């Protein structure tokens, strides 16, 4: 494990992981919660997320022939991840723009569901970034939104996979999934 990845996991354990009773976005009850925003919005955490996810993208790029145009973050937790990767990609001279995928269109202005994409060509290849994957529902909705907007979602990278069926649901939809961490990094004997 790289030093950055190790430090990011340390921060996630300290700042983002909580045990107790929680209702998840899926509506399910859980005895733990990982609020990645508590880490990703720290200056250090933001930088670490950018580098660690950019490294995952490098691995992914080895298996794809066509170049990537952007990374997309699902509102709200994935947005700082997309921004962090965009900055790191620029610094590495391999620029990937950040897109934000809204859950619902605003009732004013441009009413876009995908922000930051006006300059992208139809069919541009995008990787979707998620903070936490549980059932895969929000990921699949965001991928559908990107597809309807004319973009090609080629993969999903999750910072944390709760190992509760989300990866399998996303893969059944035809998308490759990579996870940086899983619930086992937080609760080693939880399965």
Backbone as numpy.savetxt, mean C-alpha at the origin, in Angstrom:
# Nx Ny Nz CAx CAy CAz Cx Cy Cz
17.47 -9.33 6.89 16.62 -8.16 6.89 17.52 -6.92 6.89
17.25 -5.99 5.98 18.05 -4.77 5.91 17.86 -3.94 7.18
18.81 -3.04 7.42 18.72 -2.16 8.60 17.45 -1.32 8.56
17.11 -0.78 7.37 15.90 0.05 7.25 14.65 -0.77 7.53
14.60 -1.94 6.97 13.42 -2.81 7.18 13.29 -3.17 8.66
14.41 -3.50 9.28 14.39 -3.84 10.71 13.92 -2.65 11.54
14.43 -1.46 11.24 14.02 -0.26 11.99 12.55 0.05 11.76
12.06 -0.12 10.52 10.65 0.12 10.24 9.78 -0.84 11.05
10.16 -2.09 11.12 9.40 -3.05 11.91 9.41 -2.65 13.39
10.54 -2.21 13.86 10.64 -1.75 15.25 9.67 -0.59 15.51
9.64 0.38 14.60 8.72 1.51 14.76 7.26 1.06 14.69
6.96 0.18 13.76 5.59 -0.32 13.64 5.16 -1.03 14.93
6.05 -1.82 15.49 5.73 -2.50 16.75 5.50 -1.50 17.88
6.33 -0.45 17.93 6.23 0.54 19.02 5.05 1.47 18.84
4.85 1.98 17.63 3.90 3.07 17.38 2.55 2.64 16.83
2.53 1.53 16.09 1.33 1.19 15.32 0.55 -0.02 15.82
1.21 -0.91 16.51 0.58 -2.17 16.94 -0.09 -2.00 18.29
-1.35 -2.42 18.36 -2.10 -2.37 19.61 -2.89 -3.67 19.79
-2.98 -4.12 21.03 -3.83 -5.26 21.36 -5.02 -4.77 22.17
-6.14 -5.42 22.00 -7.38 -5.02 22.66 -8.55 -5.50 21.80
-9.68 -4.81 21.85 -10.84 -5.14 21.01 -11.03 -4.02 20.00
-11.03 -4.39 18.72 -11.14 -3.42 17.65 -12.10 -3.90 16.59
-12.79 -2.96 15.96 -13.60 -3.25 14.78 -12.80 -2.80 13.58
-12.58 -3.71 12.64 -11.79 -3.41 11.45 -12.66 -2.80 10.36
-12.02 -2.29 9.32 -12.75 -1.69 8.19 -13.70 -2.69 7.56
-13.35 -3.97 7.62 -14.21 -5.01 7.06 -15.46 -5.24 7.90
-15.47 -4.67 9.11 -16.58 -4.90 10.03 -16.29 -6.01 11.03
-15.25 -6.79 10.78 -14.89 -7.89 11.68 -14.28 -7.35 12.97
-14.42 -8.14 14.03 -13.80 -7.82 15.31 -12.42 -8.46 15.36
-11.50 -7.79 16.03 -10.14 -8.32 16.14 -9.57 -8.00 17.51
-8.62 -8.84 17.94 -7.97 -8.59 19.22 -6.65 -7.83 19.05
-6.36 -7.39 17.80 -5.21 -6.53 17.58 -5.49 -5.59 16.41
-4.75 -4.49 16.39 -4.92 -3.47 15.35 -3.55 -2.93 15.00
-3.31 -2.71 13.71 -2.06 -2.12 13.26 -2.42 -0.84 12.50
-2.19 0.28 13.15 -2.49 1.59 12.57 -1.19 2.14 11.97
-0.90 1.76 10.73 0.36 2.11 10.08 0.57 3.62 10.02
-0.50 4.40 9.95 -0.36 5.86 9.87 0.45 6.42 11.05
0.37 5.78 12.22 1.10 6.26 13.39 2.61 6.17 13.18
3.03 5.31 12.27 4.45 5.19 11.90 4.75 5.95 10.63
3.91 5.78 9.61 4.18 6.36 8.29 4.18 7.88 8.30
3.50 8.50 9.25 3.44 9.95 9.30 4.52 10.57 10.18
5.33 9.73 10.82 6.52 10.23 11.49 7.56 10.56 10.41
8.38 11.56 10.63 9.42 11.89 9.64 10.29 10.67 9.34
10.78 10.00 10.37 11.62 8.82 10.17 10.82 7.69 9.53
9.61 7.48 10.01 8.78 6.41 9.48 8.45 6.61 8.01
8.19 7.86 7.64 7.87 8.18 6.24 9.06 7.83 5.34
10.24 8.23 5.77 11.45 7.93 4.99 11.68 6.43 4.90
11.51 5.74 6.01 11.72 4.29 6.01 10.70 3.58 5.12
9.44 3.97 5.21 8.41 3.37 4.34 8.77 3.56 2.87
9.20 4.76 2.52 9.57 5.03 1.14 10.67 4.12 0.64
11.73 3.98 1.43 12.86 3.14 1.02 12.50 1.66 0.98
11.83 1.18 2.02 11.50 -0.24 2.09 10.54 -0.63 0.95
9.53 0.19 0.71 8.59 -0.12 -0.38 9.24 0.04 -1.74
10.14 1.01 -1.90 10.86 1.16 -3.16 11.72 -0.07 -3.42
12.33 -0.63 -2.39 13.09 -1.88 -2.54 12.18 -3.02 -3.00
10.96 -3.09 -2.45 9.99 -4.11 -2.89 9.65 -3.92 -4.37
9.51 -2.65 -4.78 9.22 -2.36 -6.19 10.37 -2.79 -7.10
11.60 -2.62 -6.64 12.76 -3.08 -7.43 12.67 -4.58 -7.67
12.32 -5.31 -6.62 12.16 -6.77 -6.76 11.05 -7.10 -7.76
9.95 -6.38 -7.64 8.82 -6.59 -8.52 9.18 -6.28 -9.97
9.93 -5.21 -10.18 10.32 -4.80 -11.53 11.13 -5.86 -12.25
11.84 -6.69 -11.51 12.64 -7.76 -12.13 11.74 -8.78 -12.83
10.46 -8.81 -12.46 9.54 -9.80 -13.02 8.53 -9.19 -13.98
8.68 -7.92 -14.32 7.76 -7.28 -15.25 8.55 -6.67 -16.40
8.05 -6.86 -17.60 8.75 -6.36 -18.78 8.51 -4.87 -19.01
7.30 -4.43 -18.80 6.93 -3.04 -19.06 7.28 -2.16 -17.87
7.67 -0.91 -18.11 7.99 0.00 -17.00 6.73 0.43 -16.24
6.94 0.76 -14.98 5.86 1.27 -14.15 5.81 2.78 -14.28
4.61 3.35 -14.17 4.44 4.80 -14.26 4.20 5.44 -12.90
3.55 4.70 -12.00 3.13 5.33 -10.74 2.87 4.28 -9.67
2.80 4.77 -8.44 2.32 3.98 -7.31 1.06 4.66 -6.81
0.09 3.87 -6.43 -1.19 4.42 -5.97 -1.42 4.01 -4.53
-1.89 4.97 -3.74 -2.22 4.69 -2.35 -3.71 4.77 -2.14
-4.23 3.80 -1.43 -5.65 3.78 -1.11 -5.89 4.75 0.04
-6.90 5.60 -0.11 -7.27 6.57 0.92 -7.57 5.84 2.23
-7.10 6.17 3.27 -6.19 7.19 3.70 -4.81 6.61 3.98
-4.78 5.38 4.46 -3.51 4.79 4.90 -2.47 4.60 3.83
-2.88 4.37 2.59 -1.91 4.15 1.52 -1.35 5.43 0.93
-2.00 6.56 1.18 -1.56 7.83 0.57 -0.16 8.24 1.01
0.16 8.23 2.32 1.54 8.59 2.68 2.56 7.61 2.14
2.16 6.35 1.96 3.09 5.36 1.41 3.42 5.71 -0.04
2.41 6.07 -0.82 2.63 6.44 -2.22 3.52 7.68 -2.30
3.27 8.68 -1.47 4.09 9.88 -1.48 5.53 9.58 -1.10
5.72 8.76 -0.09 7.07 8.41 0.35 7.84 7.70 -0.76
7.19 6.77 -1.44 7.84 6.05 -2.54 8.16 7.00 -3.69
7.26 7.91 -3.99 7.51 8.87 -5.08 8.77 9.69 -4.80
8.94 10.14 -3.57 10.12 10.93 -3.22 11.39 10.09 -3.37
11.37 8.88 -2.81 12.55 8.01 -2.89 12.85 7.65 -4.33
11.82 7.41 -5.13 12.05 7.05 -6.54 12.71 8.21 -7.29
12.32 9.42 -6.98 12.93 10.60 -7.60 14.40 10.70 -7.20
14.68 10.50 -5.93 16.06 10.56 -5.44 16.93 9.48 -6.08
16.32 8.35 -6.43 17.04 7.24 -7.06 17.10 7.37 -8.58
16.58 8.47 -9.11 16.54 8.72 -10.56 15.73 7.65 -11.31
14.71 7.12 -10.63 13.77 6.17 -11.23 12.36 6.62 -10.87
11.94 7.80 -11.36 10.72 8.44 -10.87 9.43 7.66 -11.12
8.68 7.54 -10.05 7.32 7.00 -10.06 6.43 8.03 -9.40
5.41 8.46 -10.09 4.50 9.45 -9.51 3.57 8.78 -8.50
3.04 9.58 -7.60 2.10 9.10 -6.59 0.67 9.42 -7.03
-0.21 8.46 -6.84 -1.64 8.64 -7.07 -2.36 8.33 -5.77
-3.45 9.05 -5.53 -4.30 8.76 -4.38 -5.64 8.29 -4.91
-6.12 7.17 -4.40 -7.40 6.62 -4.81 -8.42 6.91 -3.72
-9.41 7.73 -4.06 -10.47 8.07 -3.11 -11.47 6.91 -2.99
-12.10 6.82 -1.84 -13.16 5.83 -1.65 -14.47 6.31 -2.25
-14.64 7.62 -2.33 -15.84 8.21 -2.94 -15.45 9.55 -3.56
-16.09 9.89 -4.66 -15.81 11.15 -5.33 -16.32 12.31 -4.48
-15.57 13.41 -4.51 -16.04 14.62 -3.84 -17.21 15.19 -4.65
-18.07 15.93 -4.00 -19.23 16.48 -4.71 -18.96 17.86 -5.30
-17.68 18.25 -5.34 -17.32 19.54 -5.91 -15.99 19.42 -6.65
-15.57 20.48 -7.30 -14.30 20.48 -8.03 -14.33 19.52 -9.20
-13.26 18.77 -9.38 -13.16 17.85 -10.52 -13.91 16.54 -10.29
-14.25 16.24 -9.05 -14.98 15.02 -8.67 -14.21 13.75 -9.04
-12.90 13.84 -9.09 -12.06 12.70 -9.44 -12.02 11.67 -8.30
-11.95 10.42 -8.71 -11.71 9.35 -7.75 -10.22 9.05 -7.63
-9.46 9.39 -8.67 -8.02 9.18 -8.67 -7.34 10.54 -8.79
-6.61 10.92 -7.76 -5.90 12.20 -7.75 -4.46 12.01 -8.20
-3.96 12.96 -8.97 -2.57 12.93 -9.40 -2.34 12.22 -10.72
-3.39 11.77 -11.37 -3.23 10.95 -12.57 -3.56 11.65 -13.87
-3.91 12.93 -13.83 -4.37 13.61 -15.03 -3.36 13.57 -16.17
-2.08 13.48 -15.84 -1.03 13.48 -16.87 -0.70 12.10 -17.41
-1.18 11.04 -16.76 -0.83 9.68 -17.18 -1.60 9.27 -18.42
-0.93 8.51 -19.27 -1.59 7.99 -20.48 -2.49 6.82 -20.10
-3.47 6.57 -20.93 -4.34 5.41 -20.74 -3.48 4.16 -20.79
-3.76 3.23 -19.90 -3.01 1.98 -19.85 -1.73 2.05 -19.05
-1.43 3.20 -18.45 -0.21 3.32 -17.63 -0.22 2.25 -16.54
0.95 1.68 -16.31 1.08 0.60 -15.34 1.31 1.17 -13.93
0.52 0.66 -12.99 0.49 1.20 -11.62 0.60 0.05 -10.63
1.32 0.27 -9.55 1.34 -0.66 -8.41 0.57 -0.01 -7.29
-0.35 -0.76 -6.71 -1.19 -0.29 -5.62 -0.52 -0.60 -4.29
-0.41 0.43 -3.44 0.21 0.27 -2.12 -0.87 0.29 -1.05
-0.79 -0.65 -0.13 -1.73 -0.73 0.99 -0.96 -0.71 2.29
-1.54 -0.08 3.29 -0.91 -0.12 4.61 -1.12 -1.49 5.24
-2.37 -1.93 5.32 -2.70 -3.23 5.93 -3.74 -3.92 5.05
-3.50 -5.19 4.77 -4.48 -6.00 4.03 -5.10 -7.00 5.00
-6.44 -7.02 5.03 -7.16 -7.98 5.86 -7.95 -8.91 4.94
-9.07 -8.44 4.44 -9.90 -9.27 3.53 -9.60 -8.97 2.07
-8.95 -7.85 1.81 -8.66 -7.45 0.43 -9.74 -6.60 -0.21
-10.84 -6.36 0.50 -11.97 -5.62 -0.07 -11.63 -4.23 -0.53
-10.97 -3.44 0.33 -10.65 -2.06 -0.07 -9.62 -2.04 -1.18
-8.72 -3.00 -1.18 -7.71 -3.10 -2.23 -8.37 -3.39 -3.57
-9.30 -4.33 -3.58 -9.98 -4.69 -4.83 -10.84 -3.55 -5.34
-11.48 -2.81 -4.44 -12.27 -1.64 -4.87 -11.36 -0.58 -5.48
-10.20 -0.34 -4.86 -9.27 0.66 -5.39 -8.71 0.20 -6.74
-8.40 -1.07 -6.87 -7.90 -1.59 -8.15 -8.96 -1.43 -9.23
-10.22 -1.67 -8.89 -11.31 -1.49 -9.85 -11.44 -0.02 -10.24
-11.31 0.88 -9.27 -11.38 2.31 -9.56 -10.27 2.72 -10.52
-9.06 2.23 -10.27 -7.94 2.54 -11.16 -8.17 1.96 -12.55
-8.70 0.75 -12.61 -8.99 0.12 -13.90 -10.04 0.89 -14.68
-11.09 1.32 -13.99 -12.15 2.11 -14.64 -11.63 3.46 -15.12
-10.59 3.97 -14.47 -9.99 5.23 -14.89 -9.01 5.03 -16.06
-8.80 3.79 -16.44 -7.97 3.50 -17.61 -6.54 3.08 -17.32
-6.23 2.74 -16.07 -4.87 2.35 -15.72 -4.78 0.86 -15.50
-3.57 0.32 -15.66 -3.32 -1.11 -15.55 -2.65 -1.38 -14.20
-3.40 -1.93 -13.25 -2.83 -2.28 -11.95 -2.12 -3.61 -12.11
-0.81 -3.61 -11.91 -0.02 -4.82 -12.16 0.29 -5.60 -10.90
0.21 -4.96 -9.73 0.51 -5.67 -8.49 0.06 -4.83 -7.30
0.06 -5.48 -6.16 -0.25 -4.83 -4.88 0.92 -5.12 -3.94
1.36 -4.08 -3.27 2.36 -4.27 -2.20 1.73 -3.77 -0.91
1.66 -4.67 0.07 1.11 -4.33 1.38 2.25 -4.19 2.37
2.19 -3.17 3.19 3.18 -3.05 4.26 2.97 -4.18 5.27
1.70 -4.46 5.60 1.38 -5.54 6.54 0.22 -6.37 6.00
0.39 -7.68 5.99 -0.67 -8.62 5.65 -1.11 -9.29 6.95
-2.38 -9.12 7.31 -2.90 -9.72 8.54 -3.09 -11.24 8.41
-2.89 -11.79 7.22 -3.04 -13.22 6.96 -4.46 -13.70 7.27
-5.44 -12.92 6.80 -6.84 -13.26 7.04 -7.61 -13.39 5.73
-6.92 -13.82 4.67 -7.59 -14.10 3.41 -7.49 -13.02 2.35
-6.95 -11.85 2.70 -6.86 -10.76 1.75 -5.96 -11.06 0.58
-4.79 -11.61 0.85 -3.85 -11.95 -0.22 -4.51 -12.89 -1.23
-5.15 -13.90 -0.72 -5.78 -14.88 -1.61 -6.89 -14.25 -2.44
-7.69 -13.38 -1.83 -8.77 -12.71 -2.58 -8.20 -11.83 -3.68
-7.13 -11.13 -3.39 -6.51 -10.25 -4.38 -5.88 -11.08 -5.50
-5.22 -12.17 -5.14 -4.63 -13.04 -6.16 -5.69 -13.69 -7.03
-6.84 -14.05 -6.44 -7.94 -14.61 -7.25 -8.43 -13.61 -8.30
-8.26 -12.33 -8.01 -8.66 -11.29 -8.96 -7.59 -11.07 -10.03
-6.50 -11.83 -9.95 -5.47 -11.77 -10.98 -4.32 -10.82 -10.70
-4.21 -10.34 -9.47 -3.14 -9.41 -9.13 -2.06 -10.11 -8.30
-0.82 -9.80 -8.60 0.30 -10.29 -7.80 0.33 -9.49 -6.50
0.66 -10.15 -5.38 0.70 -9.49 -4.08 2.04 -9.75 -3.42
2.63 -8.69 -2.90 3.85 -8.79 -2.10 3.53 -8.15 -0.74
4.08 -8.71 0.31 3.91 -8.15 1.65 5.27 -7.94 2.28
5.45 -6.80 2.90 6.70 -6.52 3.59 6.72 -7.27 4.92
5.62 -7.15 5.67 5.49 -7.81 6.97 4.15 -8.53 7.03
4.02 -9.46 7.98 2.74 -10.13 8.24 2.45 -10.06 9.73
1.26 -10.52 10.08 0.88 -10.56 11.50 1.90 -11.33 12.34
2.60 -12.29 11.73 3.58 -13.09 12.46 4.77 -12.27 12.91
5.00 -11.12 12.29 6.06 -10.22 12.73 5.65 -9.46 14.00
4.36 -9.48 14.31 3.84 -8.78 15.49 3.38 -9.75 16.56
2.79 -10.85 16.14 2.31 -11.89 17.07 2.81 -13.22 16.51
4.03 -13.62 16.86 4.67 -14.77 16.21 3.90 -16.09 16.25
3.16 -16.35 17.29 2.47 -17.65 17.40 0.96 -17.49 17.25
0.53 -16.60 16.36 -0.90 -16.27 16.27 -1.69 -17.12 15.28
-1.05 -18.02 14.58 -1.81 -18.86 13.64 -1.97 -20.27 14.11
